[in-house]
Amino acid sequence: MREFHEVRQDYHRLMREFNEVRQDYHRLMSEFHVVRQDYHRLLSEFHEVREDYHILMSEFHEVRQDYHRLMSEFHVVRLDYHSLMSEFHEVRQDYHRL
């Protein structure tokens, strides 16, 4: 009879431990689902941000190309301007000499 009581106590102790572990398992599974949802949400946001980054980088490269093209044109126009100013000064000197 004593052995039966010990086994019964062990059984009840194990059942309590089992219930605690089961509760922990369910709590952890619940937390896991929340974390997994957060992970998927963040991953989705990351992909959106990465897409935006690539779009912006593409736009940046276009603007940079435009900038370099305009700077090149500006240098040509500046050279023309200086050349014309030089001619103008020569003509003006000739005019004043006459």
Secondary structure, DSSP 8 states (H G I E B T S, - for coil): -HHHHHHHHHHHHHHHHHHHHHHHHHHHHHHHHHHHHHHHHHHHHHHHHHHHHHHHHHHHHHHHHHHHHHHHHHHHHHHHHHHHHHHHHHHHHHHHH-
